[in-house]
Amino acid sequence: MPEPNRNYVNGEWTVAETNETLDVVNPAQTGEVVARYQNSSRADANEAVEAAAAAADDWANTPGTERGAILRDAAGWLEERKDELTEQLVREEGKTPAEAAPEVQRAIDIFYYYSQKAFDFGGTVKDGGGSKRRISTRKEPLGVAGLVTPWNYPIAIPAWKLAPAIATGNTVVLKPASAAPGPAHAIVTALDEAGIPDGVVNLVTGPGSEVGDVFTTHPDIDAVSFTGSSDTGQYVYDAATDDRKRIQTEMGGKNPTVVTESADVETAADIVAAGAFGVTGQACTATSRASCTRTGTRRSSTPSSSARRRSRSVRVSTGRTWVRRSTRTSSTRRWSTSTSRARRAPPSQPAAAAPTLTTGTTSNRRCSPTWTPR
């Protein structure tokens, strides 16, 4: 069985107060336990917030050049392990390598970008309209940021939240989604290897009803950034604003594709299918419906019938499986898969970018709730 991964609190890798762990399984092979993480409690989350609050002043006063250097070194650590991180993302979240690798690269790019932006954080000076007046602004860190991230982009979204928060002098506590916490764990490992001071970044895995609730309501939390479902996001927003915290939420939505009379039906079907089933069908912006003009329904091949054919061709498979395709049409070749003829890709054959769905899943789970609202 895999050795349990630990929380990261105040510069130390720690075991949860509960002494319990949670299993992360391969969504395409649910009998395979990919990794184990700490099943933490409110006590663990409180300890992380206290560590971040204690480190806030020193980190806020750390020069931007030093903060940027740490982010740059962390980016380099991630870049050296890109293939390993891609494999981890495939096994925990379910994306194909063709989808997972660009996401890992995006996280690397984000850290490189903010390693330079850390130099710019300061303020502005403007003319005051008179010889004895000067107008200036000074940017200051907010303090402690509570970050809650989903499982559908398990390395890119933590990077989007962590890197700018750290670059601008904030300390952070991070709760990644329990379904795929490994990539966020890797980011924190990179920061630890880069020499980030104790308490500046803290990671605690576990249920949102305990860890996530502390990270969004604790009195020492100054700002909250949440990505997840609309119901949970509304609860987080209400709880955070009751205490006048800065709050940012990114939640799910309904995303239609409009197919007009002039559209090519097969092209439209390809676009709808790609929007619905790409990145395992779990993007916040995944196509959830198609609106077609009535005149289009008089054609022998309609957008809806073509899209249904694409959806029926999708099969569950592991991210590392290369799948032979039909040779009838170019559009069918793109989407048709067959698990009965699947085989492992030889070294010279790139892994397929065919849609990969979690076993038993027949609908999009756009930004699944990180925890259930009380």
C-alpha positions, -999 to 999 in steps of 0.1 A, spaced: 0 0 0 13 35 -7 29 54 21 6 82 33 15 117 23 16 143 51 3 178 57 26 207 55 23 231 85 48 257 97 76 242 76 71 206 88 55 176 72 30 165 98 5 137 105 -31 146 111 -44 148 146 -70 121 137 -43 96 127 -66 88 98 -59 88 61 -80 90 29 -75 70 -2 -73 85 -37 -83 61 -65 -77 60 -102 -110 72 -116 -107 49 -146 -96 19 -125 -114 24 -92 -99 -6 -76 -64 10 -78 -54 31 -48 -31 57 -63 -21 75 -31 -30 82 5 -33 116 22 -41 129 57 -77 129 67 -74 160 89 -96 177 115 -105 212 125 -76 211 149 -51 205 121 -66 234 101 -65 258 130 -28 250 135 -21 258 99 -39 292 101 -21 300 133 13 293 116 3 314 86 -8 343 108 25 342 128 46 343 96 25 371 79 44 402 91 79 388 83 68 376 49 51 409 41 84 427 48 105 403 27 117 421 -4 100 412 -37 133 400 -51 136 373 -24 99 362 -28 104 361 -66 136 340 -63 117 314 -42 89 312 -68 115 309 -96 133 280 -79 99 263 -72 91 266 -109 124 250 -118 117 221 -94 84 215 -110 98 218 -145 124 191 -138 96 167 -128 71 176 -155 67 140 -168 63 126 -132 37 153 -124 18 146 -156 16 109 -147 4 117 -112 -23 140 -126 -35 113 -151 -38 87 -124 -55 109 -98 -78 131 -119 -83 110 -150 -71 134 -178 -53 119 -208 -15 127 -210 -23 151 -239 -45 171 -216 -25 167 -184 9 177 -197 -3 212 -208 -19 217 -174 13 209 -157 32 233 -180 7 260 -173 14 257 -135 51 259 -142 46 290 -164 24 306 -137 52 303 -111 78 317 -135 55 346 -144 48 356 -108 85 351 -99 90 383 -120 58 400 -110 70 399 -74 95 426 -84 67 450 -95 46 449 -64 49 482 -46 29 512 -57 28 543 -79 37 580 -76 17 606 -96 18 643 -101 -4 661 -75 -12 691 -96 10 715 -76 46 721 -67 40 711 -30 17 681 -36 25 645 -46 1 616 -49 13 582 -41 -2 547 -36 14 519 -17 3 483 -21 3 461 10 -4 424 14 -38 414 27 -24 390 53 -35 353 54 -52 339 24 -74 308 27 -74 288 -6 -99 260 -15 -93 243 -48 -113 217 -69 -102 184 -84 -109 191 -121 -77 212 -126 -57 200 -96 -24 217 -104 -33 247 -125 -59 262 -101 -37 258 -70 -9 275 -90 -32 303 -100 -41 310 -64 -8 303 -46 17 321 -68 2 356 -69 -7 354 -32 29 345 -23 44 369 -48 25 399 -32 36 391 3 6 371 17 9 338 36 -15 310 27 -34 280 39 -45 256 11 -71 228 11 -70 209 -22 -99 187 -32 -97 152 -16 -103 135 -49 -69 146 -64 -47 164 -39 -14 151 -52 -6 179 -77 -11 206 -50 10 185 -27 37 186 -53 36 224 -56 40 228 -18 69 203 -20 85 225 -46 81 256 -24 96 237 5 126 227 -16 130 263 -28 134 274 8 102 292 16 101 303 52 82 284 78 45 292 80 43 311 47 26 282 29 6 255 46 -13 226 31 -39 205 49 -59 177 33 -92 164 45 -130 171 45 -142 205 35 -168 205 62 -139 207 87 -107 219 70 -124 240 44 -147 256 69 -118 267 91 -99 281 61 -129 303 52 -142 314 86 -112 315 110 -108 351 124 -72 352 113 -81 346 77 -81 379 58 -89 368 22 -106 337 7 -103 323 -28 -127 294 -36 -133 274 -68 -161 248 -67 -199 244 -70 -224 272 -68 -241 259 -37 -209 255 -18 -195 288 -31 -226 307 -19 -221 292 16 -184 302 15 -193 337 3 -219 342 30 -196 329 58 -166 349 47 -184 382 42 -201 380 76 -166 386 90 -158 412 63 -131 391 46 -121 397 10 -137 369 -10 -134 356 -45 -155 327 -58 -154 309 -91 -183 286 -95 -201 263 -120 -225 274 -147 -246 263 -177 -227 267 -209 -246 265 -242 -232 262 -277 -254 280 -302 -256 263 -336 -270 286 -363 -286 277 -397 -253 285 -415 -232 262 -394 -216 230 -408 -233 202 -389 -204 179 -386 -181 207 -375 -206 219 -350 -210 183 -336 -172 181 -332 -172 214 -313 -200 204 -290 -185 170 -283 -150 185 -276 -166 211 -253 -186 184 -234 -161 156 -232 -127 173 -233 -106 173 -201 -127 144 -188 -159 165 -192 -151 183 -159 -143 218 -169 -163 247 -154 -169 259 -189 -178 224 -203 -206 225 -229 -237 214 -211 -263 220 -238 -266 229 -275 -291 254 -289 -299 247 -326 -320 267 -350 -352 250 -362 -343 252 -398 -313 230 -390 -335 201 -379 -348 196 -415 -314 183 -426 -307 146 -429 -279 150 -403 -288 174 -375 -264 189 -349 -282 170 -321 -281 136 -339 -244 141 -348 -236 151 -312 -254 120 -299 -232 98 -322 -201 115 -308 -213 110 -272 -221 73 -278 -186 67 -291 -169 78 -259 -157 49 -238 -141 48 -203 -104 39 -204 -72 46 -185 -54 78 -194 -24 58 -205 -43 36 -229 -37 40 -267 -70 33 -285 -75 22 -321 -100 44 -340 -126 38 -367 -115 49 -402 -149 59 -416 -146 97 -414 -122 122 -400 -147 133 -374 -154 97 -363 -117 90 -361 -114 118 -337 -140 106 -312 -146 69 -317 -129 46 -292 -130 9 -285 -120 -6 -252 -122 -41 -266 -93 -33 -290 -73 -11 -267 -37 -18 -261 -8 -2 -244 10 24 -265 44 13 -277 72 38 -268 71 53 -303 33 58 -303 19 88 -284 -9 82 -260 -43 90 -273 -61 122 -264 -95 104 -266 -121 114 -240 -116 96 -207 -145 95 -183 -147 85 -146 -162 50 -144 -199 52 -139 -201 89 -148 -226 99 -175 -228 136 -170 -206 166 -164 -197 173 -128 -186 208 -134 -166 220 -104 -180 194 -80 -187 206 -44 -156 206 -23 -178 200 7 -215 200 16 -229 233 30 -242 231 65 
